[in-house]
Amino acid sequence: MTSATPQLRAPAPADPPSLPQRNMHRRTLLMCAGTAALIALLVVISGAVGAVPVTLGQATQIVLGHLIPGMPWMSDGSLTALQDQAVWQFRLPRALLAGLAGAGLALAGALMQVTVRNPLAEPYILGVSSGASVGAVLVIVLGSAAVGGISMNAAAFAGALSACLGVWALARINGTLSPTRMILAGVALGTLLSAVTSYLTISTDAQNVISVLFFLLGSVSAASWSSLAGPAIALLIAGLATGYLSRSLNALMTGDESAISLGINATRLRALLLVIASLLTGAVVSVAGGIGFVGLVIPHIARIIVGADHRRMLPVTVLAGAAFLMTADLLARTVAEPTEIPLGILTAFVGAPFFLWLMRRNGADRAGFSR
């Protein structure tokens, strides 16, 4: 019993021993500040990019003018009504929705990787995204009446939660959740739900097929101020909950035995994390469609940069996920202009090679999932 005491008191999982704790805290602060500044810059750049000509300075003026009443440039004629509408009504909500979606998917991926203690876990691997897609596609194809009159957001969340409950039921062994069985159940259930989505797609009218396919590939082109509410509320709830549970997440990463010895109910914690991840995934998929690789790659980058302690890793993951998807959306709008590339295609092109490169790095073993 005595020999196990130092192991329980050690940080879980431990930071790379070559980096002093003070430097890791400083690095975390610098990373958060730098990423937040990048997000602010991306908001301005996104406001200036589009068919209606707007300079970076004008985009900044329009955003500030709406946030701070009484700014002189909003009424002196230097800005046209068309420029104001393009930036405030279309481009800014789109940039913010991309940021919320990226932050939500990155946080959901980080939580799922802790839940199953596997670096490959993300909303798609565990079938949660597939469940959310089934709910949303049902509304697109059959109308809200087919799902009890609920909105697409609610249907997506219900689908994600149903997939979560299915994984939970299939993975239980003698009252406990098996991480390995969770992955196997998630892959099988996700494949089944993807087949349901495919059947709904081919059986609907031709006019709905393009809408469904574009939705499944991911896009924030239809963003509006009202569409920001669901992802923002889900991210706020998940952020507060995971911030409170960060020490418990560290303990869960070391194994169920260590978590239980510290008074943590591992099964209950895993179930709670699955519900939180489902809330995030459903809220994002309902407004942005299927966007992959964000929840897989971003948490790994955060662990390698600031260590695997969730008190540091989770804030970096959220901010980096937002910046990543905002950048991807900006590229999706401009790379093949006037054609827009679906976000899911662009994130796969960027995420897959980068993830393979990460696996080849010697430092990737320090990301909290070493052998």
Buried (B, 14 or more C-beta within 10 A) or exposed (E): EEEEEEEBEEBBBBBEEEEEEEEBBEBBEEBBEEBBEBBEEBBBBBBBBBEBEBEEEBBBBBBEBBEEEEBEBBEEEEBEEEBBEBBBEBBBBBBBBBBBBBBBBBBBBBBBBBBBBBBBBBBBBBBBBBBBBBBBBBBBBEEBEEBEEBBBBBBBBBBBBBBBBBBBEBBBEEEEBBBEBBBBBBBBBBEBBBEBBEEBBEEBEEEBBEBBEBBBBBBBBBBEEEBBEBBBEBBEBBBEBBEEBBBBBBBBBBEBEBBBBBEBEBBEBBBBBBBBBBBBBBBBBBBBBBBBBBBBBBBBBBBBBBBBBBBBBBBBBBBBBBBBBBBBBBBBBEEEEEEBBBBBBBBBBBBBEBBEEBEEEEEBEBBBBEE
